[in-house]
């Protein structure tokens, strides 16, 4: 009984604490930017970066930090206008967090952290990037990153004069999601929009994932026999509601209703853009896309850039009603 109780508590911790951190791709809400204008001067803004998992804290010029984020979050081979869009997004994420600008920072006194699982943006040092890219490609790749950051220096995405929470993801699969279909809050700039240009993503094609019903029940913290009985004459598992973007919103398993966003994380599916087919004791999911599909679609941004859109048009496509403005005006 004690073990069962411990298992239940662990499961609750997973659902309440861990899942939201995993769902959020890099930028969670910290509230609007409040506080004094950023200090002017040649030094510009500096950011304190908690480097996970070492626990070390670095102090970097904001623009240098943004370069390490863009390099970590988007392939350097992407179109330069897509890299510029990512740079503006990375900077916007950062300034929302910075304590000097009224942000909440991260635990331990730093402004930002590098663990995506903990709600941070990925960041890589030059040494990390040398290891990733190799010496032969480093100079050319780094030059592209620098150009993207320098061309957008100081620019952020705003809505009604405040920095937005610029969520982004890898591949939406054709249409992005409304924010309230993934989380609770309906943000006016995180609306479902068509994404016509992410078909070149490695995650755009449908991929099959097959599970036994026993494993599905276990991943959800249940028992397959009991869930079969509870299902009655209905299918064991069924998508019972879809979002505005046509992705799974609610999944019924047995007699339990699951938010599709929770369900897909517990099963390790790459997105909620799935269909499911039951055959005997197995469920076969056909999944497209990668990530939560809210906000900017990175492969879509690359596709729009290759079709001739500049970074401002890309950002305005994925973030409804926003402006691209210099941080210095706040
Ligand atoms: Zn897309």
Boltz pocket constraint, residues with backbone or C-beta under 6 A from the ligand:
constraints:
  - pocket:
      binder: B
      contacts: [[A, 170], [A, 171], [A, 172], [A, 173], [A, 174], [A, 175], [A, 195], [A, 197], [A, 198], [A, 297], [A, 299], [A, 300]]
      max_distance: 6.0
